[in-house]
């Protein structure tokens, strides 16, 4: 499943540079599917959402850092564990119960995001 950042976040920003998918954004910031990926133009995400990869998407949280579920792979294919959780000083990067995905689904998302 994807990772979420809880309201206990202290906005330290330690997680953001660790994400291999550029899925972590500062609270209030808009996100793009193309940020840190090879995606451009019209896309259908692995969750079935249709969007322009280069278009700004609405922020998920206004007050704390957040993770774009469409881009989070729990670091599968890159690392043995989610790097945001590994570096978080307050343990606020946790499994998202609303975005359950198998390891195969997460690896497929990683391949989708980083097409050569």
N, C-alpha and C positions, 0 to 999 in steps of 0.2 A: 504494500500500500504506500501511497505517497506520504510525505512527512508534512506536518503543520508546525507552525510556531505559535505557542500559546501566549496568552496575555501576560504571562510572567516575564516575557522578553524585556531586557533592560536596554535594548537598542545599542548594544556594544558594537554590532557589525562584524563580529568575528566570523560568522557563518557565511556571509555573502561571498568573499573571495574564494572560499573552499568549494563551492558548488561547481562541478564540472559541466553542468547544463545551463548555467546562468539563470537558475530558476528562482533565486532569492532576491527580493527587492525591498528597499526601504519603505516603511509605511507611507502611504500617500502617493508613491511613485507608480506611474503607469508601466505596464510591461508589454513586451513584444515577443512573439514566438520566435522571431529571427535572432533575438539577442543571444549570442554565444552558440548558435546552431548553424546548420547549413541550409535552413529553410528560407525560401523566398516566395513571394506571391501568394496566390490562393492555395489554401491547405485544408485538408480534413484531418484533424488530429486523431490519435489512436483512441480517444474517447468518443469520436464521432462529431465533434464540434467543427464547424466550418468557419474559417477566419482568414484574413489576410495576414500572413506572417510578419509583414512589416508595419502593420497598423497598431497603434497604441490600444491596449486593452485596459479596462477599468481596474484600478487597484483593488486588491482583496481586503486589505486592512489599512486604515488611516493612521493608526497610532504606533504600531510596531512592525518590525520586519515581517514579511510574509513569503510564502512559497507558492509559485504557480503550479498547481496540480498537473496541468497539461505538460509541464516540463520536468517534473520531479521523477527520477528513476531510482531513488534511494541509493544513488551512486553505483547501481548494478552495472557491471561492465567496466567500471573505473576503479572502484575500491571495495574492500571487504565489508565496510560498514558506512552508513550515511555520515559524511564528513561534517555536516552542520551539527549533528548531534554530538560528534566526537569533540568538537571545539567549543561547544556552548558552555559557558561558565555557570549557567543556572538551569541546565537541563530542560529547556523549554521547546526543544525540537523533538517532537514525538510522532508516533504513527497516527495517521489520519483515518479514523474509523469510517469516514464517509467516502474514502477513496481506496478501497481494497483492490489490490492487483497481485497477481501471481508473479513469481520470479520471471517466468517466460514473458508475461505481459510487460514487465519493467524492462527486460532486455530488448524486446521488440520496440518499445518506446525509445530506448537509447539509440537503436539503429535508425529509427525514423528521424530523430532529431539530428543525427550526425551522419547523414548520407554523404558518401565520398564524391 
